[in-house]
Amino acid sequence: MIIQLDEAKRTLLQKKEEINELASALKLDELRQETAELEKKTLEADFWSRDDSGSILKRIKYLKDRVSAYETLESKLEDTLVLTD
């Protein structure tokens, strides 16, 4: 049983590296930056009178959903690694 647990932990550590690479491939830092910039636009006085306000809100939701999906995956992996200790 201990051998299987060690093998599982090694596999999870490999997956952690792959998930870190995924963050880079998804350009999460850029997605977060774009989200912040778009959210600043929503604070402008004339935001709701703009023709593109709806598309900006949709883009913010898309970006947040994408980042959240990655963060959920990362969190679940971390939780699983803790259980193997």
FENQUI-V752840 format. One record per residue. N is the residue number from 1. D_LAST is the distance of its C-alpha to the last C-alpha in Angstrom with 1 decimal. Layout:
<<N:D_LAST> <N:D_LAST>>
//
This chain:
<<1:13.5> <2:10.9> <3:12.9> <4:12.8> <5:9.0> <6:9.2> <7:12.2> <8:10.9> <9:8.4> <10:11.5> <11:13.6> <12:11.8> <13:12.1> <14:15.7> <15:16.2> <16:15.2> <17:18.0> <18:20.3> <19:19.8> <20:20.6> <21:23.6> <22:24.5> <23:24.7> <24:27.2> <25:29.1> <26:29.5> <27:30.7> <28:28.7> <29:30.2> <30:33.6> <31:33.0> <32:31.9> <33:35.0> <34:37.3> <35:36.0> <36:36.8> <37:40.2> <38:41.1> <39:40.0> <40:42.4> <41:45.1> <42:44.6> <43:45.5> <44:48.9> <45:51.9> <46:53.3> <47:50.0> <48:51.0> <49:54.4> <50:53.1> <51:53.5> <52:50.0> <53:48.1> <54:46.9> <55:45.6> <56:43.8> <57:42.0> <58:41.1> <59:39.8> <60:37.7> <61:36.2> <62:35.5> <63:33.8> <64:31.7> <65:30.7> <66:29.7> <67:27.5> <68:26.0> <69:25.2> <70:23.3> <71:21.5> <72:20.5> <73:19.1> <74:17.2> <75:15.8> <76:14.8> <77:12.9> <78:11.1> <79:10.4> <80:9.2> <81:6.8> <82:5.4> <83:5.5> <84:3.8> <85:0.0>>
//
